[in-house]
Amino acid sequence: MKRVFLSLSGLLILSVCLLFGLPVSAEDNPTVRVGMYENSPKIFTDAHGNPSGFWVDIIEYIAGEEGWNVEYVPGTWDEGLTRLLNNQIDIMPDVAYSEERARLYDFTSEAVYVSWSSVYTRDDSEIQSILDLDGKTVAVLADSINAVGPEGIINLTRQFDVDCTFLDAHSYLDVFEMVASGEADAGVASKDFAGLHAEDFQLIHTPIIFQPASLRFALTRYAELSPSLQDRLDFHVNALKHDGGSILYSSIERWFGVKSEETFAFPEWLTWVLTSIGILFVLCLFGLYLMRVQVRRKTRDLRLEIEERKKIEETLNERERTFQTIAETTQDIICLHAPDYRFLYISPSCKKILGFDAAELIGSTPFELMHPEDTERLQTFFTEDGGKGESLFFECRVRNAAGDYRWFESVSNRIIDDDGTVTGYVTSSRDVTERKQREMEYRTILSATSDGFWMSDRDANLLDVNDATCRMLGYSREELLRMNIADIEAVENREEIRAHTETIIEKGSDRFESSYRRKDGSTICIEVSVTFLDIGEGRLVVFSRDITERKRIENLLKESEEKYRSLIEYSGDAILLTVPDGGIVAANPAAVRMFGWSEDEFCKIGRNGIVDVTDPRLLPLLEERRRTGKASGELTFIRKDGTRFPVEVTSIIFTDSQGIEKTSMVIRDITERKKTEEDLLLRARMLDSA
């Protein structure tokens, strides 16, 4: 009977081991090599030279449960990872999991601890955001996850185009020493190390928080001992997590000052139920086999579901970190409001832009900071329009800490729950004071100019007009803004206006004359200069000038011009129409015959091409004309064939009908007269000598 009982007991133990996956044998007292580095309070060498810290507590507990002999291998962080890669140690604690590292090492499935990183500076530093690191020197722990990881500080600065210099350190102590000594402007460290040592170095943390890390045990990949170590580590860490009084929670409280919360413990009755199931399994081995097959299938499905949920959680966490980073580093002010518009959150940029700490404004409403002239308008705006659309766009003046008002452009989006109830608002505001000042200057200029100005869209609908346009056409501003250019155009119809507009858009600009119809029915002549701006849906910017009087004068001048044209055409003297700087505008036929140049050639060569510029009489004659408006005298001119000949020239300065200053030159060839004078002088000398 005793032999039967022992056999049944042995079978029961074997069955329970099969059911719960417990090992039935193990290597006796194996030596496990554990890498360690100086990162107090997580893992470090104490004053007596012994390994100590949070990770050492966990390792010693598991080693005691498993009967391992632990051999600690000290070194730097880099050396520990290198030894793990080369199978010189079996376990490296305090390693943040990442996909890149998972290709080099094996990791336990269970995370032991979760930490994050921050940027620390001296208390006189002005570094408050990622953008403030531009041009700075930052100390980091070499090859650490918070330095070179996908979410590490190096990748984070690259994403924001921040140019800074990174200095590698062998430990976090070295990082803090570099910052304290001034060798680095800032340093990156885990929140646990900094919580214990930042005050010793008189360093403070900045608002730059990033890279939450799941800290686990890392093992040598493909090493013979790694699978069994990984299995036992996961088993014990999982058990410690479910025991609120375990060494895990007491060590967290001891080293990090964080008290654990009550955790779930298996009730005693559940233990009896599981024991009964084990006994039933012995009696129903075949049924248990079928159950194990189903459990494996369910476990596989559950593992796939868990992995999918983890991916979703990681995606959500990544988005949350991205949104947090954007909110913490943006140059705009991002706010979260309650339904009654009280501030629930304000981004740190508020301090830089308005001079207020975000905490000062939490609980207040934006209306308390608005200019009195804007407050009532926007309260009405939000009350009437708050429920009509998902986004509200508005501009207002906001008081800063110095008491000055700044213009802000804002967009507010509603937060709506599944029932359609508005639970809050998210508002993004941008300081547009400089733009508003430019707009006011622009308005002042447009109001002061005597030329007409208006802006229209591609369909020729008027969008903006200045006061001069209103005076010119006799309409009020409100009337014109309800009109189309076709309503005032007196020359082109709508189809012609549409075709003309397409030509302007294609060319980019145009200048032309037209006639517009005033409100009283009269028409005026207009000189138009139009430019197409490719902004938004496209805008046509138009400047116009009333040239009615000028056109009347031109018509009168045209009549008198015909009278004088024949005199110029048939004159025996050369007549040139020029401008004061020497350009030639026109030449009559006598000038063409005298010089041998065509009229087009005259216009190309200008005055310096026909006048001997070395003639000492030239400059005094030009100066006299500039001073008195007219001049005459003798000069030497040059024909097309290069021969020089004497002329008698008369030149005056006048202003044409368009207000352009021009000059006229009447040139007479005095070659024969000069020859006669020379002959007379020669004869006179001969008579004197006789």
Buried (B, 14 or more C-beta within 10 A) or exposed (E): EEEEEEEEEEEBBEBBEBBEEEEEEEEEEBEBBBBBBBBBBBBBBEEEEEBBBBBBBBBBBBBEEBEBEBEBBBBBBBBBBBBBBEBBBBBBBBBBBBEEBEEEBBBBEBBBBEBBBBBBBBEEBEBBBBBBBEEBBBBBBBBBBBBBBEBBBBBBBEEBEBEBEBBBBBBBBBBBBBBBEEBBBBBBBBBBBBBBBBEEBEBBBBBBBBBBBBBBBBBBBEBEBBEBBBBBBBBBBEBBBEBBEBBBBBBBEBBBEEEBEEBEEEEEEEEEEEEEEBEEBBEEEEEBEEBBEEEEEEEEEEEEEEEEEEEEEEEEEEEEBEEEBEBBBBEBBBBBBEEEBBBEEBBBBBBBBBBBEBEBBEEBBBBEBBBEEBBEEBBEBBEEEBEEEEEBEBEBBBBBEEEEBBBBBBBBBBBEEEEEEEEBBBBBBBBBBEEBEEEEEEEEEBEEEEBBBBBBBBBBBBEBBBBBBBEBBBBEEEBBBEBBBBBBBBBBEBEEBBEBBEEBBEEEEBEEEBBBBBEEEEBBBBBBBBBBEEEEEBBBBBBBBBBEEBBEEBEEEEEEEEEEEEEBEEBEBBBBBBBBEEBBBBBBBBBBEBBEBEBEBBBEBBBEBBBBEEBEEBEEBBEBBEEEEBBEBBBBBBBBEEEEBBBBBBBBBEEEEEEEEBBBBBBBBBEEEBEEEEEEEEEEEEEEEE
